[in-house]
Amino acid sequence: MSGPEIFVIIIVILVLFGADKLPEMARSFGKGMREFRKATDDIRREIETSTSEIRREFTETADSIKKEVTDITDSVTRDVNEISDNITKEVSEITGSIEKEISSVSDSIERDVNEISGNTGGEVSGVSESISGDAAARPDDVSGAENVNEETAGIKKTSEDSASGDYYEYTD
């Protein structure tokens, strides 16, 4: 409101109520304004109080969710590590078992070769290279041959072809 409008309102109040009532009306108006401000402040405080409780609850809920997610993540990580450790352990056991079996087979083949060498007086040549699969000890023309026979000191080497592998027949 501008100054002239307020002046017109005051003149209308003076005419209607008289000069005697003007201070009393001003006090009532001031009292009304204080009550209005007080009510406004009460509403503002109530809103702030309500929102602070909501904010606190929201923060507590967010923290609770974060804790649960962290717990689940830790649990999954522990489970994955445990499974990984078990798999590694089992692979190591299987690898060790296979290595023992390979060593055992290799020792057995070596003993058999030594027995054969001892029985034939050391006249067996190239048998250990053929048994171990050394490709340099095989003749190049064997790959296309249907049947190759080689007799050396009582050992007969028979090979159907290179894809089927070598077969040994021991004769006296």
Protein Blocks (a to p, Z undefined) as FASTA:
>chain_A
ZZklmmmmmmmmmmmnopmlmmmmmmmmmmmmmmmmmmmmmmmmmmmmmmmmmmmmmmmm
mmmmmmmmmmmmmmmmmmmmmmmmmmmmmmmmmmmmmmmmmmmmmmmmmmmmmmmmmmno
opaghklmmmnopaklpcfklmmpmbdcddeehiacddfblmnopaddddZZ
